Amino acid sequence: MAVVVRSENSDIADGTATLTVTTPAGTAVGDVLVAFVFADHDGTAEAITAPEGWQQAGGDGFQGGAAFGKVFVRAVTSAEPSAHTFGVPPPSSCVAHVLCVSGADTTSPVDVIAWGGSSSASTSQVAPEISPARPETLLLCGWAGVAGASSYTPPGTMIEVADTPTPYLFAAVARQALVASGATGTRTATASSSTAYLSVSVSVSPAGSSDGAETTVWISPDGTMIPLEVEWSTAGRFAPPPVLVEEGVPEQPGARHREARHGVREFSLPLWIEDSSPAALRARMRALVAAMDPVRGEGTIRITTPIGDQREIYCRVSAGLEMDETLGRTSGPTLQRCVPMFRAVDPYWYDTTDTIDTFSSADTATFFPIFPLRLASSSVFVEATIINSGDVETWPVWTITGPGSAITLRNLTTGYALTLTTTLAVGEHLVIDTRPGRKSVLKNDGTNLFTALSSASSLWPLARGSNSVRLEMSSTVALVSSLQLARRHRYLTA
């Protein structure tokens, strides 16, 4: 889920032994506080301390001629104090930036931390590259230089969180939501004064990432993919709603069960939209609303789960893009929360790629899951065991390549069959699509062969588990005639 900076507070000290920062606004149980504390080079790292309940992330930061620094983290509790007092070296000018972060792993919030900097004066100040192990982490970079009344311009890919000067030190923190794991590259801020500097890069892990992370993408009808920053408070992604059909019996208690099926699924995904300026945020909001417009067609929610697999569901937005722009915890100049409701008339999650099996007379009977395989010019062309590893039935797409005639496809497990009266020459093929809403029988030249199906035919699904499948086809040719089966397994849950 998305890791988001909810709010921030900063304070400075100049020649005192403590520095007190008010708890950021809106801090709530389940959030994580991250503190960046910098002191100019007249002090020592040992003198930078945090109050009870905080833990230091990584080691000490130091750059000769510039600054000392430490990063501390704390999981917010129900007894959260109104302020936090840090120890700092009395001779130094010091800055503390305290960020309230929502959606972070409260057990191990910091994934990677690295310190950098340079003793040579420069206005281009580089935060080091790090390599988060998980996707959807939050990258935080900090810089501190030795000069008074100075400031930073953040890197173009980052959004500034805080920028604070003191008489002898200035420091800033910027943020960036990362989609993928792996090397981030460096981040270069521009200082208004050319100085030696200390820098740090930190990745904050999403909640639940101790067992892997989860990413969510919206795929619009035109194929545009938009990464979503999803809050850890979704609803409706697991079991689809059951529909139980019952019939009352006159003069008897209760009812008789007639049918059980799954109904239309509705689920919500609380999202955070953020950008570097009010103008950029407005453009991003407009783009998201347009991409999710249900009038444009059915879109797709695709999730990479903590297990590492991917599943997707086809849906439309039914509500929630109106957005509550009340200034506060859900809306600000560069941040907006919205909670779209999605409606999936097909309530199941799908694999994101097809599982494909191909059979021809060049195959042998030794590979799994095919066992017994019969290949000849007789009517039984292939018999195979197909595994549907999903939670419910799945609807295959068959491609039959000629030559061949008198075609019958049987599911020996369920008893269903389809029979097609047609002849395929060498180089010809037909596609039988059994998927609901797409059912068709088309030859490669575009000829519609649906009317060639026998009246008793069924465009049948693969049942959950093991299916014994047989293709009966006459006049086949070894090494030329073939059968391909493509399907996407379907699941009850994300």
N, C-alpha and C positions, 0 to 999 in steps of 0.2 A: 504494500500500500504506500501511498505517497507520504514522503517526509516533508513537512512544511514548517517554515519559521512563522510562528503565530505572532510574536511580538518581541521587543528588545528594549533593554534599558542600559544606560552607561553612566559612569561617573569617573572622576579624576581625583588624584591626590598629588600634592606637591610638598614634599618635606615632612609628611606625616607617616605614621606606622600602620595605619589602617585605611581602608577604602570601602565604603558601604554603597551597595547598589540595591535599589528598590526592585522587588520581584516584578517581572514584566506583567503588563496588563493581560487579563484573560487566562492566566496560567491555571491549568486544571489537572486533576489527578489523571495519570496516564501520559502526561507530557514529560519531556526531558529538558532540563536547563543545561546549557553549554556556556561556559565562561572562558573568555579570552582575556588574560591578564598580562599586560606588558609594563616593564619598568626600564628606564634608560640605563645606560651602561655604568652609572655611578653606583648602582646597587648590586645585589647578588640574587641568584636564583633561589637560594635557600630561604631568603626572607619573604618570598612569595608563597603564601599559604592560603588554604581555603577553610571555611568553617566546617563544623561537623556535618556529616551527611554527603559531602562532596568527595569525589575520587579524581585523582589526576589521570588524564589520558595521555599515554606515551611518556616520553622523557622531557627533560628541560630544554628550552630553546635559548641559544645564546649566539650573538654575533658581535665580535670585537668592534668597538667604536660605535655600536648602535644600541642594542637593547637585549634584555633578558625577557623570557616569556614562558608561560605555562598555560595549558588548557585543562579545565576541570569540567566534570559532568555530574549531574544529580537527577535521579528520578523524583518527580514531584509527588508529594504525599498529601494526605488529607489534613495534615497539620503543618502545611507549608507556611514558613514565616513571611512577614511582609517585606523583609529586606535581608540581604546577605552581606556580611562583613569579611573582607579579605585582608590578610596581612600583606604589607608591601614594605620594601626597604625605605627607611625614612629619608635618606639623602636624595632620593630619586623623584622624578616626575613619573607618574604612573597612570595607566588607563585600564579600566575593566569594562568589557562588553559582555552582558549576560543576555543570551538568546533563549526564548521559550520555543521549543520545537515540538510539534505534534506529529503523531504517526511514527515515532521512532521506537526502536527496540529498547525497552526500559531496563533490560538485563545487561546487554552489551551494546550500548548505543554507538560507540566509536569503532568503526571497522579498521580504518587505517589513519595514521597521523605521521606527518613528516615535516621537519623544520628545514628552513633554507635561509637565504640572505646573502649579503655581501658587505665587506668592509670598505669597498670602493664606492664613492658617491655616485649616484645616478638617479634620474627621475623615472627610469624604467625599472620597476622593482618586481622581481619574479618569485611567485610562490611555486614550490616544487611539484613535480609530477607525482601522483600516487596511483595505485592500482586497486580499487575496491574489488573485493571478491564477489560481491553480489550486485545485481542490477537494482535500479530504482533507489540508489542511495542519494543523500543530499551532500553536495560538495560545499564546504565552508573554507574560505581562504582568508587569512589575516596578514596585515602588514604593519610594521611599526618603524618609523624613522626618527632621527634626532634633529628636530628643528621646531621652532615655535611658530604658531599661527599658520600652519600648513595643512594640506588636505590631500585626499586621494581621488582619482577617477578610476572606477573599477574596470576590469577587463570587459570587452564588449559582450562576451557571453554570460556575464554574471550581473547580479542585481545587488546594489549596495545595501547593507543592513545597518551599518553604523560607521561614522567617521568623526573622530573626536580629537581635537588638539589640546595640548597642555603648554606651559611656558617653554618646555624643552623637548617634548615628545609629541608625536602625532600618530594615531593608529586608526585602522579601519578594518571592517569585516565585510565580505560579500558572499553571496550564496548562488548556487546553481543546481537545479534538479538534474540528475543524471539518469538516463534510460538504461544504458548497458553497463556491465561490469568491465574491468580491464583498465588499461592505462588512460589517464585523464589528459595527459599533456600538461605543460606548465600553464600558469595563469599570470599575466603581467599587468599590474596596476601602474598608473601614471601618477607620480607624486608632484605636487606643486613646487617642492624644493628638492634640489639634488642633494641626497644624503646617503650615508651608509644605512643599512636597514636589516631588520629581521623579518622573516616571513614563515608562514605555516599553512599547510593544507590538511584538511580533516574530512573524512567521509563518515556520515552518520547513517547507520543502517535502519531499514524500515522495520516496523513491528513484526514479530514472528520470524525474523530472518535468521534466527539461530538454527532453524531447520530448512533454510533456503528462503528466497524472496519470491514475490509474486509481481508480475507486470500485467498491465491491462492496456489494450489498444482498441480504438474504435476504427473500423474500416467502413468508409462511406460507400454508397452504391457505385460510385465511379472508381473505387479502388484506393482512394486516398487514405493513408494510415495516420492516425493521430494518437500519440501516446497520452494516456489519461493519468492524472495524479489523483488516485482514489483514496479516500479516507477509510480508516479502519472501522467502518460502521455500516457495511453493506447489508442488504436483506433480500432473500429470495433466490440466491444463486444455487442452492442445493436441491432438495427434493422438489419436483414439480407438484402443483396442487392436485390431489386426487379428486375424482368425481365418482361418487358412489350412487348408483341407480338402484332404488328399492321400490317395492310395491306393497302397499298395505293389503292385508287379507281380511275380508269382512268377518267380523265377530271373533277375530283372533288377535292376541296381543302382538306387538312388534310389527315386523314386516319381513318380506322375502327379498333376499339379495338378487338383483338381476344382472348388474354389470359394474365393473370397476375399470376406470380408465384415467388417464392423465389429462387435465384441462389446460387451458391457456395459462402460460406463466407470465407473471409480472414481477419485476425486481428493480431495486433502486441501487444506484451507485453514487454516493456523495463525492463530488469532484471539487478540486481546487484549481482555479485558473489564475496564473500570475505572470507578470512581465515587468520590465524595467521601468516603465513610466505609465501614467494614466492613458496616454494615447496608444501605447503598445498593448496595454491590457484591453482597451476597448476593441482594438483590431482583432485580438486573439478571441475575445468573447463573440464577436460577430462571426468569425470563421468557424468556431465550434457550433454555434447555433445553425449556421448554414449547412455544415457537414452532417448534422444530426436531424435535419428537417425531414419528418416522416413522409411528406408529400413527394420527396425525391425518390423514394423507394426504400426497400429493406436494407438495413446495414448489418454489420457483424460486430459483436463484442468478442475479442480474442484474448484469452488469458494464458500466460505462462505460469504454471502452478509451482508451489514450493518443491514439489516432487521433481520438477524439471520438464514435465510433458506440457503439451498445449491442447486446449480445447476451445471451441468457439460456438456461439449461439447466434441465430439469425433473428433480428428483432427491429422494432421501430420505437422511437421515443413517443410516449403517450402524454407526458406532462413533465414539468420541472425546469424547463429551459427559460421560464419567465424570469427567474432569479430574484432573490431578495437583496436589494441594494441598500439595506439599512446599515449605516456606518457602525462598525463595531467588530465583533469577532468573526463575522461572515463576509464582510465587505470593507474594502479600503481603496486608496488610490491605485495600488498596484496588485491587489489581491481580491479575488471574488470566489465565493463558494456557491455551488449549485447542486441540486439533487435531482437529476433526471430520472424519471420512471420509464423503464423499458418494457415493452409488451412483445412476447414471443408466441405466436400462434402455434408454431412447432415448439413444444416445451423442452426439447432435448438439446444437450450439448453434443457437438460433433468433434471427431478428429479433424485436424486442419489439413491433412493430406489423405489421398486415397491409399487404401491397401489394395494391391493389384496382384492377381495370380494369372499366369498365362500357360496354356496347355497346347501342345502340338505333338506331332508324331516324333519330334526330335527329343522329347522329354523321356526320362526314365522313371521308374517307379520307386526310386530310392530316396527322394527328398521329402522332407516334412513341409506341409501337412498332407501331402498327396500320398494316399495308399489305397486302394488298388487302381491302377491306371491301365485302360485298355485302348489300344490305338490300332485301327484297321480300317479297311474300306467298307466294313459292315456297318449296321445301323448304330451300334454303341461306339461312339467316337471317344468319349472320355467319361470316367466315373471317378469322383474325387471327394475327399472329406474336407469341407471348408469350415473354418472356425470363425464364428462371430464373437469377438471378445468384448463387445459392448454390453450394456445393461438391458437393452431392449432390441427388438428386431431391427434389421437394417435392410435397405432397399438397394439391390445391386444394379449396375450398368454392365450389360453384356455386349461384347463385340465379337462377332463370329465372322471369320474370314474364309472365303471359299477356296477351292470348289467344294460344293456340298448341296444337298437338297433334303426335303422331308425332315425338317428340323423340329425336335422336341427337347425342351429343357424341363427336367424333373427335379423336384426336391423330394427325395425318397424319405426324408425324415418327417416332413409335414404332410406329404401326399399331394401337394399341389403340382400342377404341370402347365406348360404353355406349348402349343403346337402351332407351327407356322408353315403354311403351304407356299413355298417359294424355292427358287433355284439360284445359287450363287456360282458364277463362273470364276475362273482363276483371276485374281486381282480385285474381285468384288468383296465387299463386306457389308454387314448391317449392324446397327446399334439398337439394342433393346434397353430402353431406359425405364425402369420400374418405379422410379421415385415419385411419391405423391406430388401432384401439381405439375409434373413434367413427363408423365407417361407418354412414351412414343416408341414407334418402331420405324426406323428410317434406314434406307439403303444409302450407300456412299454417294450415289448420284442425286440424292434428295427425294427419291421416291418414297411416299408414305405407304408402308406395308401393314398398317394397323388392321386394315380390313382382311388381311391374309391370315389373321389369327383365327383359330377355331372358336366356336361359340362357348366351348367348355374351358377355354384357356383362362389362366389367372397370371397376372404379372406379379408373381409372388415374392415375398421377402425372405431373407435368411433369418431363421429363428435364433434366439440367443443360445450360444454354445455351439455344439457340433452339428453340422448339416451334411448329409450324404447327397451329393448332387450328381446328376447324370445328364450328359448331352448325347442325344441320339441324332445322328446325321448320316445320310447315305452319300455315296459317290465322292468320298473324301480322297485326298491325295497326300501321301506321306511327305512330311517336311514342308508342306504348303498350307494345308488346312489348319486352322487354329481357333482356339477359344480364349478370350480374355475376360476376366471378371474383376470389376473395380467397385469398391464400396468404401463408405466412411462409417466407422462404428459410431454408435450413438450412446449417450450416457445420461443418467439421471442427474448428475452433479457436475459442478465446475471442477 
